[in-house]
């Protein structure tokens, strides 16, 4: 039981870290596009593709683990 709780806590920490990275990247991209007028299309696609997929996978893992425990 303790191992399951720790794995859910680490999963929650990873989800929060991923959300924080996406928010920071979005703000940074918005500011750089205003100041320099440059958009990093490929980098934006890669960042959102990576972290979007990771967040979805972690969310599904967390949902199904909680449903199994009940």
C-alpha positions as CSV (number, residue, x, y, z in Angstrom):
1,X,0.0,0.0,0.0
2,X,2.8,2.4,0.8
3,X,4.5,1.7,-2.5
4,X,1.3,2.5,-4.4
5,X,0.8,5.8,-2.5
6,X,4.4,6.8,-3.2
7,X,4.1,6.0,-6.9
8,X,0.9,8.2,-7.1
9,X,2.7,11.0,-5.4
10,X,5.6,10.9,-7.7
11,X,3.2,10.7,-10.7
12,X,1.4,13.8,-9.3
13,X,4.8,15.6,-9.0
14,X,5.6,14.7,-12.6
15,X,2.3,16.0,-13.8
16,X,2.7,19.3,-11.9
17,X,6.3,19.7,-13.3
18,X,5.0,19.1,-16.8
19,X,2.2,21.6,-16.5
20,X,4.7,24.1,-15.1
21,X,7.1,23.6,-18.0
22,X,4.3,24.1,-20.5
23,X,3.1,27.3,-18.8
24,X,6.6,28.7,-18.6
25,X,7.3,27.8,-22.3
26,X,4.0,29.4,-23.3
27,X,4.8,32.6,-21.5
28,X,8.3,32.7,-22.9
29,X,7.1,32.1,-26.4
30,X,4.4,34.8,-26.1
31,X,7.0,37.3,-24.8
32,X,9.6,36.5,-27.5
33,X,7.0,36.7,-30.3
34,X,6.0,40.2,-29.0
35,X,9.5,41.5,-28.6
36,X,11.3,40.0,-31.6
37,X,8.4,39.0,-33.8
38,X,9.7,35.4,-34.1
39,X,7.7,32.3,-33.7
40,X,9.4,28.9,-33.0
41,X,6.9,26.7,-34.7
42,X,8.9,23.4,-34.7
43,X,10.0,23.8,-31.1
44,X,6.4,24.6,-30.0
45,X,5.1,21.5,-31.7
46,X,7.8,19.4,-30.1
47,X,7.2,20.8,-26.6
48,X,3.4,20.4,-26.7
49,X,3.7,17.0,-28.4
50,X,6.0,15.7,-25.8
51,X,4.4,17.1,-22.7
52,X,0.9,16.7,-24.0
53,X,1.4,13.1,-24.6
54,X,3.1,12.6,-21.2
55,X,0.4,14.4,-19.4
56,X,-2.3,12.3,-21.1
57,X,-0.5,9.1,-20.4
58,X,0.1,10.0,-16.7
59,X,-3.5,11.1,-16.4
60,X,-4.8,7.8,-17.7
61,X,-2.5,5.9,-15.5
62,X,-3.6,7.8,-12.4
63,X,-7.3,7.5,-13.3
64,X,-7.1,3.7,-13.8
65,X,-5.0,3.1,-10.7
66,X,-7.5,5.0,-8.6
67,X,-10.4,3.1,-10.1
68,X,-8.6,-0.3,-9.4
69,X,-8.0,0.6,-5.8
70,X,-11.7,1.4,-5.2
